[in-house]
Amino acid sequence: MLAGCDIGYLTRAAYEGGRLLWHRRPITQVLTRTDLTEDTRAKLETVLAVRKFAADRLGLNVGGAYQTVTQVDKRALVWIVMAAPRTWLTPYTWWFPIVGAVPYRGYFSHDDANAEAADLKARGFDTHVRSAVAFSSLGFFNDPLLSNLLKLDRVELAGVIIHELFHRTYFLASNIMFDESAATWVGGRGAVDFFTETEGANSADAVAARGVYDSDLKFAAFLLQEEARLLRLYQSGLPEAEILKRREPLFTSINRDYAKLAPTLSGLERFDLDREKLNNAVLLNYLLYFHDLDNFAALERIQHGDLKATIKRIIELAKSNRNDPFYAIWQATLSSPPASFNAPPRAPGSSALSPGYRPN
């Protein structure tokens, strides 16, 4: 199974993952401490409530995940490297056992991540290095809550937990864009239902969760429009040097467009798309997590707002067309009633992101 894969890298990953599991403590035990701040106590209680809600109301495979917490010292546990050809919006991929082709690779050292990015850049790729603060073992272990997630507010925390529990419930190998985008939608939409049910539809947390969910849809629509502009250039047939010259003004325009959109978004303050130096790898980092979210929302409308039924349907459709689950979901939404949020229409197969790119 390790053919084509870096055994030393996997050994280090196993060590780091094992260390997190070894140091976990039951959340119920931690809650007995008298020195906990009110904020930390509330967030730990929220995690326990969210996991129960996810199991009982959403049908997610919760198992023993997030019953424990592991104290970590660093905000970033892993540094993620992404890469893409300079004239195409398709990610470079790495291959790993079980999960297959993956459009990113994690490093436990920032220096190691930067060295990998520098090597890829020297080979002619756009690159991007970012931090990661959460992970899922996809159900192989009972994942602990990492203490750095307690820095998030309760709405963000609930969304992250539900996001990761969706990964634990279903994971389509070699299609990270579907896995992450589906989990983004389920996490955001799940947080809305959680706070609506536990605190009331007009509670501050429920209102905030709806703001984040609506902003996710707006941001996904924004990315779709900007992606289309770049694809027109990349598919133009112009010489590579001319494409590279013309893409720079487009990147600057994307920065400006996002600066106009950002004030209307909630919960996405962590994004710096208005100030970030853009390239294809940077944009793919966003596109992987926010692709076709409007079609997941359309599927939910067909299910009459039943999120549990929608999650089940998403998984059924993904299994029915593993090569292109986005297309399967789009087909299933053709009879959907109109959305209150007006996202631009997309014909199936218009994205260039589904096929993985792997150099010889």
N, C-alpha and C positions, 0 to 999 in steps of 0.2 A: 504493500500500500504506500510505501514511502518513496517509490520510484519518482524521480523528478522533483522531490521535495527536500528541503534542507533539514537533515536530521538534527543537527545542532540547534537550529532555530526551534524545532518542535520540542526538543528536550528543555530548552530555556522556557518555552511557553508552558510546558507541563509543570515545571518547577514553580513558576510565578503563580499559576493557577492553583496549584496545590498549597502554596503558602497562604493565599487568600482564604482557602477553605479551612486550613488548619487553625487559623486565628479567629474564625467566626464565633460569635456568642449569641445565644437566643435573645431575641428582642424583648421577650417577656421578662427575661432576667435583667437586662439592661434597664428596663422601665422601673425596676424596684430601687434603683439608685436615687438617693436623695439630692445628689449634686447636679442632676440634669437640669438644663435650662428649660423654661416653659416652651420655647420654640422647638428645641430638639425633641422633647417629649411629645409635642403635638405631631411632629413629622413622623416619628417612629410609630405612633398610634395610627397615623394616616396610612402608612405602609401596610400595617396589619389589616386595616379596614379595606384597603384597595385590593389586596390579594384575595380576601374573602369575597368581595364584590366581583372580581374577575372570574373566580371559580363558580360562584352561585348564579350570577346574572349574565355573564358573558360566555360561559362555557369554555374558558381557557384552561389549559393544562397547567395548573398552578403547582401541584405536588408539594414539595417542601421548600420551594423557592421563596426567598425573602422573609423567612421566619427568623433569620439570623442577621447579624450585622458584623462587618469586619472593619476595624479601624485602619485607615490608611493615612500615611503622612503627606503624600503628594496629591495635588489636585489632578494632575494628569497621570494616569497609570500607564498608558500606552501612547506612543507617538505613531500616527498613521501616515504612511506614504502612499500617494496616488500619482499616477502618470497617464499621459495620453499623447498620441501623435499630435504634432503642431498644426496639422491641417485637417483634423477630423475629431468629432466629439464621440469617440469610442474609447473606453478605458483600456489601458494595459492591464493584464490580469496575471495573477499568480495562482498556482494550483496547490491545493491542500487536500489531505484525506477527508472524506465524509462530505465536506462542504463544496468540493470541486473548485471551479475557477472563481477567483475572488478579485475584485478590482481595487484592492488595497492590501497593504501588509503592515502589521503592527510591530513596533520595536519598543523595548523596555528602556532604551536609552535615546535621548534626544540626539546625541552625537551620531549614533548608529543610523538613526532615521535620516539625518541630514546627509550622511555619507552615501546611503542608498539613493537618495534623491539626486545627489551630485553625479553619481554614476549614470543614472538614467538620463539626466540632463545632458551629460557629455555624449550620450548615444543619440541625442536629437529629440528627446521627449520633453513636453511640458511636464512640470512636476508640482506637487503640493504636499506640504507636511502640516499636519494638524494634531491636536491632542484629542484623546478619548477618555471619558470618565465613567463609562458603563460598558457592560458586556453581558452576553448570554452564553451559557454552555449548551444551549439548545436542548435542555432536558437531560443531559447526561449526568449532571450533578445538581444538587439543590443550591442554587446560587445564593450567596449572601448579599445583603444590601451593603454597598460600599459607603463608608462614612462621608466621603467627599460629596455624595449626592444630597446629603443633608443641607448643603449650602443652597440648593434650589428652593424656590418657594413651593408651597404645598400643591399648587396646580401643576407646575412643571414636574414635580416629583411623581405625582399620580400618573401623568402622561408617560413618563419614562418607564415606570414599573409596568404599566399595561403594554407599552411598546415591547419591552423585553419578554413579557409573558406570551405575547403573540409569537415571537420567535421560538419560544419553548414549545408552543402548540403546533406550529407548522413552519417548516423551512424548506424552500425549494432550492436544491443544490444547483450551483452555477448560475443563479439568477438573483444576484444580490440587489439589483434595482427593484425587482418585484418585492423581495423580502423586506427591504428597508422602507419602500414607499407604502406598502400595505401596513407595516407596523406603525409608521408615522400616522397614517389615517386612523387606524384602530386606537392608537394611544391617545390622540387628540380627541377623537369622538368619544372614547371610553371615559376620559376625564370629565367630559360634559355630563354624561349620564351618572357618573359616580357622585359628583357634587350636587347635581339636581336631586338625586334620590336621597342622599344623606343629609343635605342642608337646605334643600328647597330651591326651586327654579329661580327665585329672585335673590338668593344669597350672593354675597360678594364673590365667593369662590366659583359658584356656578356661572355667574356673569363673566368672570375672568376666563373661565375655561371655554365658554362660547366665543369669547374674543380671540383666544389663541387658535381655536379650531377654524374660525372664519379667516383668520390671518394666514393659516397654513394653506387654505384653498386659494386665497389671493396670491400668495407667494408662488404657489405651484403654477398658476395661470401666467404670472409674470415670467417665470422661467421658461415656460412653453413658448411664449412670444419671442423672447430673446434667443432661445435655441433656434427657432425657425429662421431668424435673421442670419445667424452664423452659418446654418446649413445651406442657405442659398449661396453664400460666398464659397463655402467648401465644396459645393457641388457644381460650381460655375465652370470648371474646366480651365480656369486661368493657371498660368505657371505658378509654382509653389512660392517663388519669391514675391510675386504680386499678391497672392493670397495673404502671405504673412504681413505684407505692407498694409493691406486694406483691413485686416482684422483689428489692428490697433485702434483706429477710430471707433470701431464697433464696440470694443471693450470699454473705451472711454464713455461711449453712449450708454452702455449698460450700467456703469457706475452712476451716471447722472440720472438715469431712469429709476434706479433703486433709491437714490437719495430722495426722489419725489414720492415714492411709494412708502418708504420706511415710516414716516409719521402716522400712517393709517394702520400700521400693523401692531399687534399686541403679542408679547411673548417671544418675539424674534429679535430682541435687542442684542442678542449675542452675535448676530450676523453683521459683518462689516463690508457687505457687497458694494457699498457706495465708496469705500476708501481702499478696498483691497486691490492689489495689483493682479489683474485677471490674466488667466490663460485657460486652456481647455481643461486641465486637471482641476483647477480651482472650481470651475463651473460644474464639472462632473461631480464634485463633492456635494454640491447642492442638488443636482438633478437626480442623483441616486436615491435621495430621501424624499423628493417631492415630485414624483413623476405620476401624472394622470390621477391625481387625488380626486378630481371632479368626477371621474367614473366610479370610484368607490362610493362617493356620496350619492350618485345616481342609482347605484345598486341598492343603497339603503332606502331610497324613496320607493323603489319597487317592493321592498320588504316592509313598507309602511312604518318606517322608523324603528324597526325592531333590530337593535344592534347585534344581539346574539344570533339571530337568523342571518343577518348580513355577513357576519364573520364566518359562519358555517358555509354560506354560499360562496364567499371569496375563496375559501379553501377548496370547495368542490370544483369551482371553475378553474382554479390553478392546476388541480390534478387532471382536469379534462384536457388541458392544453399546456403541457409543461414547457414546450418550446416557446410559446408566446402567451402567457397568462393574461397580459394586458389586453390582447385582442379578444380573448374569451370573455373577459369582463365587459369590454366595450360592446360586443355583440349582445350580451345579456341585458344591456342598459338601453337598447334602442326603443323600448316601450316605456322608458322612464318619464314621469311627469317633469315639467320644466323646473329648474332650480331657481331659488331666490337669488343665489349668487350667480352672476352671468359670466361664466368662464368661456373662452373662445372654443369653438368646436374643433375637434381633431379627428381626422380620418384615421382608421386603424393602420398601423404599420408606417406612420409618417415619421416616427422617431428613428434616429440612426443609432440608438443606444442599446438596443437589445442584443445584437451579436457582440461577443467578447472579442477583443483584439489581443492577439498574442504573437509576437514576432517569432520568426523561425530561429 
